[in-house]
Amino acid sequence: MRGPLEGVRVLDFTQYIAGPAATRQMAEMGAEVIKVELAPAGDLARALPLIRDGRSAYFVQQNLGKKSLCVDIRKPEAVALLKELVAKVDVLVENYSPGVIGRIGLGWEVVHAINPQLIMCSVSAFGQTGPLANQPGFDFVAQAYTGVTSMIGEPDASPPLTGAAVGDVGGGMSALAAINAALYWRRGPGGGGQYLDIALIDFYFYTHGLAVQMHSASGGKISLTRTGRYHTQVAPAGVFASKQGFIIIVPVGDDMWQRLARAMGREDLLADPRYASNATRLEHRDTLTAVVEGWLAAQASDAEAMAQLREARVPYAPVLSVADAMREPHLVARGTVRTLDDPVLGRLQVPGNPLRFSGFPADNGLMAADLGQHNDEIVTGLLGRSAVELRRLQKQGVLVAKRSGR
């Protein structure tokens, strides 16, 4: 077996990243994923950079291991083909704006009637219910609506955007978890198909560690907000300027604080009443920050400072650039950074699969498909249409294909 989901077939109506993140993981785990792309251009991610010889590295990263079926959804025969496929799959995933899949003719009521065992998962910014359900939205929009953006950045400046697709990927992983649970439940007595409504806002609000419960339990007296490069409730903890850049240090609790003080050669701080507890350290965070940054600046190098922190078992990390992270030996060794040999793009690094199984390989050699690359295989093989019928559908533009690098 290639993975724990081998034997599961997925019909994938996703684009950009939130939906594709879920279905890529399913392909990584051995599922057969048929990515339905709408003619003439397919997934809009195919137009995102970096593009070489017509092939998008962005698209490749999000769509490893998927088969591509490209149809002109405006033609009734295309919808009929898709309904035939619905009868032959276990899971349907879509992340169009709410209502779009229904207007195509493949809403939950329709597909459930065709295949009562089908699990359908919709991924969107606001979900399928509630006052904002029909609003268009992306990662940053969901982040702002859930109070997460208000927690990012310096307190006296405008909150910045995050530089990573946290909500999209998190929403995709939420979808994956729900789909896998539904597949497991379907196997039992009385199990059957069901509809899954996954929203980025639900994931983002779930990421709050302190702010929600503190505000609620205090009767509204406590309202956490952004504290820039420092932790809101732990001191000294945050991003500290070092001799050569920045180092994150997070000594949670009195024991780790004591280890940090000893690592800095400042045992005298342990007898200072200003630093006797986390509460008093928070009150004197500015003076304590100056002590930590003064010690970091006095070291021969950042490597030397981190060696002392490591010896003292104080949690730390250098603030790496993306390029530095791609070369970090630990990330490379674990396959967190994966190297592909793409037929058009050549040697390419992408994020690896974050899910690891002892019984299955972490690097499975998956590649991304060209637009409509598997039209023939799906229509003649899975659906059993004849070669003559295939050519007719191609000639009439029901099926569309385009090779990259040609």
Secondary structure, DSSP 8 states (H G I E B T S, - for coil): --STTTT-EEEEE--TTHHHHHHHHHHHTT-EEEEEEETTT-SGGGGSSSEETTEEHHHHHH-TT-EEEEE-TTSHHHHHHHHHHHTT-SEEEE-SSTTHHHHHT--HHHHHHH-TT-EEEEEESS-SSSTTTTS---HHHHHHHTTSGGGSS-TTS-----SS-HHHHHHHHHHHHHHHHHHHHHTSTT---EEEEEEHHHHHHHT-SSHHHHHHHTTT-------TTB-SS-TT-EEEE-SSSEEEE---HHHHHHHHHHHTT-GGGGG-GGGSSHHHHHHTHHHHHHHHHHHHHHSS-HHHHHHHHHHTT--EEE---HHHHHH-HHHHHHTSEEEEEETTTEEEEEE--S---TTS-S--------BTTTHHIIIIIIS---HHHHHHHHHTTSB--B-TT-
